[in-house]
Amino acid sequence: MAAMSSHKLAAYKPAVEVDGSDGCPVPLSELKEPLVLKGALRACTWPALRWGTGLQALKNELGDRLVSLRFGPRSCLGQRTSWEGQCERLSDIRLGEFCAWLSGEEVGSIPFDASSSWGYCAYQHFEAMFKDIADSNRAAADFSRLLPKEKFPISVPGAPTLWLGSQGARTPCHQDAYGHNLVAQMAGEKLWLLFPPSSTWLGPHRLPYEDSSTFTDVDPFIELPPGCSGVVVALKPGDVLAVPQHWFHAVECTSDWSLSLNQWLHAKGDEAQRVHEAVARCLATPLVECRFEEWWLNPDEELLDTVDNVDYLASALKAASDDHEDVTPEAVQAALLRAATHPEVPSTVTCHIETSSSSHDP
């Protein structure tokens, strides 16, 4: 179970749980808080369910697939959760080798001791893992079958992602910019700490920078400020967690090993959010390019030049509103410059800099 003390968990209320045998009982857009669909996977016939029957089965099914891994010392689990760029990383490792490492075997390609290090195969897109399979192997885990109450055709922006980790592997607290999130717990257990979008006390910020992810000053695994609270989920095998749009969340693997799949689904407002993210990219890129610390940019994030950033912003504006269908990159760049240098903006930024530099480390 969770490494967090009962004292810390007392600040949280348990998430609502329902029988998941018939899928989600309401459309995702109507969810006001996280919902656990108990036993939902037992009613599924996904081919991917075989992956969760054991590490050997996972190795047999996906052992030759290449993945990226990150590692960190267990001795630091009582400290602030490491950013991805602060972790040790390995690329192009066979998933079967990581399964062997999780089983306690010595693996030549993984120079970390499983007894003193946690390991995480996180955020592995099916598009990359299964690029040789038609439709990125989406048929292995069809999340639409969990959503019988959706009123409109389900819009799925991408294929699922895979998460496989050892006990202690964490995802830092963050907010996803887009969509609703469905998480299927295939094997093992995970602890989820969740907070509504209104939780400004978390101190949201964009350092490290990653497109579509907002991180937080507060690390829920350490302590919450007095009077603040959240929602807690101990997600068990066979359960599915529905995370509403823009809810902050921090996650930890609490069993010897944990396997989960997740799927983001389109949510109302995603087009407008892409404009927001495109503006953030334009503003952040020149500051991150000359970064003082490598972790300021998440390892899998790619920076674009100014021309490409402005083109992307123009495209996002066109997609978000018919009023912008004729907008040009030149007009967008001029508008961005005017907005960024409006007298109120430097004043507000100066205030944030003075406050942040006197009270927080980077």
C-alpha positions as semicolon CSV with decimal commas, in nm:
position;residue;x (nm);y (nm);z (nm)
1;M;0,000;0,000;0,000
2;A;0,089;0,367;0,003
3;A;0,407;0,492;0,160
4;M;0,218;0,799;0,284
5;S;0,134;0,808;0,652
6;S;-0,224;0,792;0,778
7;H;-0,169;1,143;0,913
8;K;-0,106;1,278;0,563
9;L;-0,390;1,076;0,409
10;A;-0,630;1,225;0,664
11;A;-0,633;1,542;0,453
12;Y;-0,804;1,353;0,170
13;K;-1,151;1,219;0,109
14;P;-1,192;0,889;-0,079
15;A;-1,314;0,909;-0,436
16;V;-1,665;0,799;-0,523
17;E;-1,677;0,434;-0,631
18;V;-1,944;0,264;-0,845
19;D;-1,991;-0,080;-0,995
20;G;-1,805;-0,060;-1,325
21;S;-1,944;-0,373;-1,489
22;D;-2,159;-0,159;-1,721
23;G;-1,897;0,109;-1,777
24;C;-1,917;0,474;-1,675
25;P;-2,275;0,556;-1,566
26;V;-2,264;0,916;-1,697
27;P;-2,097;1,101;-1,984
28;L;-1,746;1,212;-1,893
29;S;-1,843;1,577;-1,946
30;E;-2,085;1,549;-1,652
31;L;-1,825;1,430;-1,402
32;K;-1,759;1,686;-1,129
33;E;-1,496;1,482;-0,947
34;P;-1,293;1,162;-0,997
35;L;-1,490;0,839;-1,025
36;V;-1,367;0,483;-0,974
37;L;-1,534;0,214;-1,186
38;K;-1,483;-0,091;-0,966
39;G;-1,413;-0,411;-1,155
40;A;-1,476;-0,247;-1,492
41;L;-1,205;-0,449;-1,667
42;R;-1,364;-0,778;-1,567
43;A;-1,641;-0,701;-1,815
44;C;-1,393;-0,624;-2,095
45;T;-1,248;-0,857;-2,355
46;W;-0,939;-0,651;-2,435
47;P;-0,645;-0,851;-2,572
48;A;-0,426;-0,628;-2,350
49;L;-0,572;-0,788;-2,038
50;R;-0,326;-1,074;-2,093
51;W;-0,043;-0,830;-2,019
52;G;-0,157;-0,790;-1,662
53;T;-0,154;-1,158;-1,568
54;G;0,213;-1,147;-1,468
55;L;0,554;-1,012;-1,561
56;Q;0,636;-1,328;-1,757
57;A;0,317;-1,291;-1,959
58;L;0,398;-0,926;-2,026
59;K;0,749;-1,026;-2,129
60;N;0,615;-1,294;-2,363
61;E;0,368;-1,054;-2,525
62;L;0,573;-0,733;-2,549
63;G;0,927;-0,831;-2,456
64;D;1,091;-0,708;-2,778
65;R;0,921;-0,367;-2,776
66;L;1,165;-0,079;-2,720
67;V;1,087;0,167;-2,441
68;S;1,247;0,448;-2,243
69;L;1,296;0,423;-1,867
70;R;1,372;0,653;-1,577
71;F;1,521;0,565;-1,239
72;G;1,575;0,725;-0,902
73;P;1,705;0,630;-0,555
74;R;1,458;0,493;-0,303
75;S;1,645;0,686;-0,034
76;C;1,499;1,010;-0,174
77;L;1,133;0,906;-0,160
78;G;1,084;1,109;0,158
79;Q;1,198;1,420;-0,027
80;R;1,035;1,622;-0,302
81;T;0,939;1,412;-0,604
82;S;1,207;1,437;-0,871
83;W;1,129;1,606;-1,199
84;E;1,174;1,381;-1,500
85;G;1,489;1,565;-1,606
86;Q;1,647;1,501;-1,266
87;C;1,614;1,123;-1,302
88;E;1,857;0,878;-1,457
89;R;1,728;0,777;-1,800
90;L;1,777;0,487;-2,040
91;S;1,647;0,470;-2,396
92;D;1,577;0,188;-2,640
93;I;1,560;-0,082;-2,373
94;R;1,356;-0,392;-2,447
95;L;1,047;-0,410;-2,230
96;G;1,132;-0,772;-2,153
97;E;1,459;-0,658;-1,994
98;F;1,271;-0,418;-1,770
99;C;1,029;-0,698;-1,676
100;A;1,328;-0,911;-1,576
101;W;1,466;-0,621;-1,368
102;L;1,128;-0,585;-1,197
103;S;1,143;-0,956;-1,118
104;G;1,470;-0,907;-0,932
105;E;1,704;-1,036;-1,202
106;E;2,033;-0,867;-1,284
107;V;2,011;-0,712;-1,630
108;G;2,325;-0,592;-1,803
109;S;2,152;-0,310;-1,988
110;I;2,005;-0,166;-1,664
111;P;2,285;-0,056;-1,427
112;F;2,060;0,009;-1,128
113;D;1,997;-0,209;-0,824
114;A;1,625;-0,279;-0,787
115;S;1,660;-0,295;-0,409
116;S;1,786;0,063;-0,387
117;S;1,629;0,220;-0,697
118;W;1,280;0,255;-0,835
119;G;1,223;0,228;-1,210
120;Y;0,949;0,362;-1,433
121;C;0,853;0,288;-1,791
122;A;0,619;0,584;-1,814
123;Y;0,411;0,751;-2,082
124;Q;0,485;0,497;-2,355
125;H;0,268;0,590;-2,651
126;F;0,118;0,303;-2,846
127;E;0,201;0,502;-3,162
128;A;0,572;0,456;-3,086
129;M;0,557;0,109;-2,929
130;F;0,339;-0,044;-3,200
131;K;0,431;0,155;-3,510
132;D;0,450;-0,172;-3,704
133;I;0,088;-0,263;-3,620
134;A;-0,216;-0,121;-3,796
135;D;-0,383;0,166;-3,609
136;S;-0,109;0,155;-3,342
137;N;-0,267;-0,154;-3,183
138;R;-0,561;0,046;-3,046
139;A;-0,773;-0,268;-3,064
140;A;-0,568;-0,410;-2,775
141;A;-0,744;-0,171;-2,536
142;D;-1,063;-0,013;-2,669
143;F;-1,160;0,239;-2,402
144;S;-1,475;0,341;-2,587
145;R;-1,638;0,023;-2,456
146;L;-1,622;0,176;-2,107
147;L;-1,833;0,474;-2,213
148;P;-2,185;0,356;-2,301
149;K;-2,351;0,682;-2,192
150;E;-2,168;0,924;-2,420
151;K;-2,422;1,134;-2,611
152;F;-2,196;1,203;-2,908
153;P;-1,940;0,999;-3,101
154;I;-1,633;0,958;-2,883
155;S;-1,337;1,162;-3,003
156;V;-1,005;0,997;-2,922
157;P;-0,707;1,220;-3,008
158;G;-0,449;0,941;-2,988
159;A;-0,385;0,580;-2,898
160;P;-0,347;0,463;-2,534
161;T;-0,027;0,491;-2,334
162;L;0,141;0,230;-2,114
163;W;0,283;0,279;-1,763
164;L;0,491;0,009;-1,590
165;G;0,676;0,083;-1,268
166;S;0,824;-0,057;-0,951
167;Q;0,718;0,038;-0,600
168;G;0,799;0,401;-0,529
169;A;0,792;0,521;-0,890
170;R;0,606;0,852;-0,903
171;T;0,457;1,102;-1,142
172;P;0,496;1,460;-1,007
173;C;0,179;1,659;-0,939
174;H;0,057;1,819;-1,260
175;Q;-0,245;1,923;-1,463
176;D;-0,308;1,798;-1,816
177;A;-0,413;2,069;-2,059
178;Y;-0,640;1,852;-2,270
179;G;-0,921;1,605;-2,239
180;H;-1,068;1,364;-1,991
181;N;-0,845;1,082;-1,871
182;L;-0,941;0,717;-1,828
183;V;-0,691;0,498;-1,643
184;A;-0,717;0,118;-1,646
185;Q;-0,526;-0,059;-1,369
186;M;-0,410;-0,383;-1,528
187;A;-0,192;-0,519;-1,245
188;G;-0,063;-0,402;-0,909
189;E;-0,179;-0,088;-0,731
190;K;-0,132;0,285;-0,760
191;L;-0,203;0,571;-0,524
192;W;-0,367;0,874;-0,685
193;L;-0,387;1,214;-0,515
194;L;-0,623;1,447;-0,702
195;F;-0,723;1,812;-0,671
196;P;-0,986;2,023;-0,852
197;P;-0,883;2,285;-1,111
198;S;-0,962;2,562;-0,861
199;S;-0,671;2,453;-0,635
200;T;-0,453;2,760;-0,699
201;W;-0,287;2,697;-0,360
202;L;-0,091;2,420;-0,536
203;G;0,116;2,695;-0,701
204;P;0,083;2,594;-1,069
205;H;0,377;2,681;-1,297
206;R;0,552;2,572;-1,618
207;L;0,896;2,480;-1,485
208;P;0,997;2,227;-1,601
209;Y;0,846;2,314;-1,937
210;E;0,646;2,053;-2,121
211;D;0,373;2,111;-2,373
212;S;0,029;2,049;-2,221
213;S;0,155;1,994;-1,862
214;T;0,134;2,241;-1,573
215;F;0,333;2,140;-1,264
216;T;0,297;2,261;-0,905
217;D;0,506;2,414;-0,626
218;V;0,330;2,196;-0,369
219;D;0,429;1,829;-0,365
220;P;0,130;1,639;-0,221
221;F;0,350;1,344;-0,129
222;I;0,536;1,566;0,118
223;E;0,264;1,778;0,280
224;L;-0,042;1,987;0,200
225;P;-0,075;2,345;0,327
226;P;-0,296;2,378;0,638
227;G;-0,665;2,360;0,557
228;C;-0,613;2,221;0,206
229;S;-0,747;1,886;0,091
230;G;-0,788;1,656;-0,205
231;V;-0,929;1,325;-0,324
232;V;-0,745;0,995;-0,279
233;V;-0,775;0,675;-0,482
234;A;-0,603;0,343;-0,415
235;L;-0,650;0,203;-0,766
236;K;-0,660;-0,176;-0,771
237;P;-0,635;-0,436;-1,049
238;G;-0,947;-0,443;-1,265
239;D;-1,053;-0,090;-1,169
240;V;-1,077;0,210;-1,399
241;L;-1,035;0,569;-1,282
242;A;-1,209;0,854;-1,463
243;V;-1,021;1,182;-1,412
244;P;-1,225;1,490;-1,506
245;Q;-1,082;1,761;-1,726
246;H;-0,807;1,976;-1,569
247;W;-0,790;1,796;-1,234
248;F;-0,440;1,806;-1,086
249;H;-0,298;1,466;-0,993
250;A;0,010;1,301;-0,845
251;V;0,062;0,926;-0,874
252;E;0,274;0,660;-0,703
253;C;0,319;0,287;-0,766
254;T;0,253;0,122;-0,431
255;S;0,286;-0,250;-0,513
256;D;0,600;-0,443;-0,612
257;W;0,514;-0,361;-0,972
258;S;0,225;-0,186;-1,138
259;L;0,090;-0,187;-1,493
260;S;-0,170;0,057;-1,618
261;L;-0,298;0,190;-1,949
262;N;-0,457;0,527;-1,999
263;Q;-0,653;0,701;-2,270
264;W;-0,718;1,072;-2,312
265;L;-1,049;1,161;-2,472
266;H;-1,152;1,491;-2,626
267;A;-1,320;1,741;-2,392
268;K;-1,511;2,061;-2,454
269;G;-1,272;2,353;-2,468
270;D;-0,972;2,158;-2,597
271;E;-0,947;2,380;-2,908
272;A;-0,930;2,697;-2,696
273;Q;-0,678;2,527;-2,468
274;R;-0,453;2,461;-2,768
275;V;-0,438;2,837;-2,828
276;H;-0,337;2,883;-2,464
277;E;-0,067;2,618;-2,496
278;A;0,061;2,767;-2,821
279;V;0,100;3,107;-2,653
280;A;0,280;2,945;-2,358
281;R;0,519;2,773;-2,600
282;C;0,598;3,103;-2,776
283;L;0,676;3,270;-2,444
284;A;0,865;2,982;-2,283
285;T;1,087;2,875;-2,572
286;P;1,346;3,159;-2,565
287;L;1,381;3,125;-2,187
288;V;1,413;2,746;-2,192
289;E;1,659;2,743;-2,484
290;C;1,924;2,909;-2,266
291;R;1,828;2,713;-1,954
292;F;2,065;2,699;-1,656
293;E;1,953;2,348;-1,559
294;E;1,877;2,061;-1,797
295;W;1,567;1,961;-1,601
296;W;1,397;2,290;-1,692
297;L;1,295;2,114;-2,016
298;N;1,131;1,775;-1,979
299;P;1,345;1,515;-2,162
300;D;1,094;1,419;-2,430
301;E;0,994;1,779;-2,511
302;E;1,117;1,929;-2,838
303;L;1,165;2,304;-2,875
304;L;1,067;2,470;-3,202
305;D;1,199;2,791;-3,354
306;T;0,999;3,114;-3,346
307;V;0,862;3,074;-3,699
308;D;0,725;2,726;-3,625
309;N;0,583;2,840;-3,290
310;V;0,397;3,129;-3,453
311;D;0,270;2,904;-3,732
312;Y;0,139;2,660;-3,471
313;L;-0,034;2,943;-3,283
314;A;-0,197;3,063;-3,605
315;S;-0,320;2,709;-3,678
316;A;-0,458;2,676;-3,324
317;L;-0,647;3,005;-3,361
318;K;-0,799;2,892;-3,691
319;A;-0,910;2,562;-3,541
320;A;-1,060;2,728;-3,234
321;S;-1,285;2,981;-3,407
322;D;-1,425;3,062;-3,749
323;D;-1,348;3,427;-3,666
324;H;-0,978;3,348;-3,711
325;E;-0,992;3,139;-4,028
326;D;-0,809;3,407;-4,231
327;V;-0,545;3,492;-3,971
328;T;-0,185;3,506;-4,093
329;P;0,135;3,420;-3,903
330;E;0,248;3,781;-3,947
331;A;-0,066;3,912;-3,778
332;V;-0,034;3,656;-3,500
333;Q;0,329;3,747;-3,432
334;A;0,244;4,118;-3,418
335;A;-0,050;4,054;-3,185
336;L;0,166;3,835;-2,961
337;L;0,431;4,106;-2,936
338;R;0,173;4,373;-2,854
339;A;0,010;4,153;-2,591
340;A;0,336;4,041;-2,427
341;T;0,460;4,401;-2,397
342;H;0,132;4,557;-2,285
343;P;0,217;4,773;-1,978
344;E;0,015;4,551;-1,745
345;V;0,209;4,239;-1,844
346;P;0,565;4,343;-1,743
347;S;0,420;4,484;-1,422
348;T;0,245;4,158;-1,335
349;V;0,548;3,950;-1,434
350;T;0,778;4,169;-1,223
351;C;0,553;4,114;-0,922
352;H;0,563;3,737;-0,974
353;I;0,942;3,740;-1,016
354;E;0,995;3,936;-0,695
355;T;0,763;3,707;-0,500
356;S;0,895;3,383;-0,648
357;S;1,265;3,465;-0,624
358;S;1,235;3,553;-0,256
359;S;1,033;3,249;-0,151
360;H;1,115;2,957;-0,385
361;D;1,410;2,780;-0,537
362;P;1,384;2,709;-0,913
